[in-house]
Amino acid sequence: MPYVNIKITREGATAAQKAELIKGVTKLLSDVLDKNPAVTFVVIDEVEMEDWGVGGLPVAEYRKTLET
């Protein structure tokens, strides 16, 4: 029984966007792992941007480097 946990930042993802993420992951599990979609679990956690990072920087700081 596959379980996938998606983490997204709290930046206004709509319910429809989250539904599309769930559909996409479920299809991927079905296609790649040959799993029945009815037995897959997809959990979406919304996290604060400062709770994680890229390249050793908090996400907010990393994004500032991309703007310059």
N, C-alpha and C positions, 0 to 999 in steps of 0.2 A: 504494500500500500504506500505509494509515493506521497511524500509530504514536502512541499516547497514553501519557504518563507521569503517573501519579497519585502525589502525595506525601501520605502520611498520617503523623501523629505516632505515636510508639511509646507507645500507650496501651491496648494489649491487643486490637487488632483480631484476630478469630479468622480461621482459614483459610476458614470458611464465609462470613464477612463480606467477605473479600477476593474470594472467588469471585463473590459477588453484585455487587460493584463491577465486576468484569471482564465479567460478563454484561450489566450495565446499559450500560456504555460500548460494548460490542460491538453491542448492540441500537440504541443511539443512532447509531453510525456507519452501521449498516445502514439505518436509517430515514431519517436526515437526508442522508447522503452517498451513499446507494444503493450501499454497498460490500458485497462478499461477506464474511460473517463469517470465513470461512476465511483471508482474507488480512489481517486486522487484528491488530495487536500492541498489547497493553495491559501496561504494566509498572507495578508498584506498588513504590514506594520508601518505606521507613519511615525517618523522620527524627526527630532529637531536637527537642523543643519549642523549645529555645533557638536553633535554626538558622534560624528564620524569624520574621516578625513581622506585626503588624496595626496600622495607624495609627501607625507609628513606634515601637512598643513590641514587645519580645520577647513571644511568645504567653503565656508564664507571667505576665508583668506585666499584659498586656491582660486576661487572665481574672480577675485580682484586681480590676480596675476594674469588672468585670461583677458581682462578688459583693457589692459595696457598694450 
